[in-house]
Amino acid sequence: MRKLIFAIFLAAAPMLGLASGEGPHLEEANIDLGDQASLQRGAKYFVNYCLSCHSAKYQRYNRMAKDLGLTDEEVINNLMFTSDKIGDTMNIAMPADKATGWFGNPPPDLSVIVRARGVNYIYSYLRSFYLDEKRPFGVNNTIFPDVAMPNPLWQLQGSQKAVYEVEKDSAGNDVQVFDHFEPVTAGTLSPEEFDQVARDLTAFLTYVAEPIQMERKRLGVWVLLFIAVFFVLAYLLNKEYWKNIH
């Protein structure tokens, strides 16, 4: 019994914040899946800056059009660059062997990346590329150290360098701890505008990870209302049934 309790405690430790190592600091994404304009912008950024390497093979263009308030014609004319049919999934045209040769591994599909990593992780990751001459593409990422891809949004964001401070660890050794970013070259967008781009792209990937999410929440409200009404009727029926029984 003690072994079982100990095993349960170890399994729950990461959720309780008791696991060793706190991990990277994540910024709050504060996305709004009810904001269709944000989702539409996120879809635009995804097909322009991500879809050349990363697929979303569980998402169909026509389903995206329906959920995001777009017509099939708008999607075909503005968001379809790697497929010919509106019913196709969002795959890439790059052969797997070529992608492996460029990046060392095939770029992962992003259909459920938000469910695997979390909303705040993706938002923070998109904003955390920095210059690093030691890396093959000249950039690294504080959220995903030794990242094997370039910064896809560098033209919008510009470039930045990571500033570290030296602190003592528990053993008294000097360790470098990330402190902040400093801009090096300006992008086409201001920092505030780029943050919104990262937020829109994160919102779209969150939608792709579970397209039914908003509908599920809407139906959940009606289910709870039905349960509440049914509880009142069941209570009154029970009271009426037992009123003459002592």
DADANOR-V300282 format. One record per backbone hydrogen bond with DSSP energy under -1.0 kcal/mol. CO is the residue of the C=O (numbers start at 1). NH is the residue of the N-H. If there is no record, write none. Layout:
BEGIN
co=CO nh=NH
co=CO nh=NH
END
This chain:
BEGIN
co=1 nh=5
co=2 nh=6
co=3 nh=7
co=4 nh=8
co=5 nh=9
co=6 nh=10
co=7 nh=11
co=8 nh=12
co=9 nh=13
co=12 nh=16
co=13 nh=18
co=32 nh=35
co=34 nh=36
co=35 nh=39
co=36 nh=40
co=37 nh=41
co=38 nh=42
co=39 nh=43
co=40 nh=44
co=41 nh=45
co=42 nh=46
co=43 nh=47
co=44 nh=48
co=45 nh=49
co=46 nh=50
co=46 nh=51
co=50 nh=53
co=50 nh=54
co=55 nh=110
co=56 nh=59
co=56 nh=90
co=59 nh=90
co=60 nh=64
co=61 nh=65
co=62 nh=66
co=63 nh=67
co=64 nh=68
co=65 nh=70
co=71 nh=75
co=72 nh=76
co=73 nh=77
co=74 nh=78
co=75 nh=79
co=85 nh=88
co=86 nh=62
co=88 nh=61
co=89 nh=91
co=90 nh=56
co=95 nh=99
co=96 nh=100
co=97 nh=101
co=98 nh=102
co=99 nh=103
co=100 nh=104
co=112 nh=116
co=113 nh=117
co=114 nh=118
co=118 nh=122
co=119 nh=123
co=120 nh=124
co=121 nh=125
co=122 nh=126
co=125 nh=128
co=128 nh=142
co=130 nh=140
co=132 nh=135
co=135 nh=138
co=138 nh=132
co=140 nh=130
co=151 nh=154
co=153 nh=157
co=154 nh=158
co=155 nh=188
co=156 nh=189
co=159 nh=184
co=159 nh=185
co=160 nh=131
co=161 nh=182
co=163 nh=179
co=163 nh=180
co=165 nh=177
co=167 nh=175
co=169 nh=172
co=173 nh=169
co=175 nh=167
co=177 nh=165
co=180 nh=163
co=182 nh=161
co=185 nh=159
co=190 nh=194
co=191 nh=195
co=192 nh=196
co=193 nh=197
co=194 nh=198
co=195 nh=199
co=196 nh=200
co=197 nh=201
co=198 nh=202
co=199 nh=203
co=200 nh=204
co=201 nh=205
co=202 nh=206
co=203 nh=207
co=204 nh=208
co=205 nh=209
co=210 nh=213
co=212 nh=216
co=213 nh=217
co=214 nh=218
co=215 nh=219
co=216 nh=220
co=217 nh=221
co=218 nh=222
co=219 nh=223
co=220 nh=224
co=221 nh=225
co=222 nh=226
co=223 nh=227
co=224 nh=228
co=225 nh=229
co=226 nh=230
co=227 nh=231
co=228 nh=232
co=229 nh=233
co=230 nh=234
co=231 nh=235
co=232 nh=236
co=233 nh=237
co=234 nh=238
co=235 nh=239
co=236 nh=240
co=237 nh=241
co=238 nh=242
co=242 nh=245
END
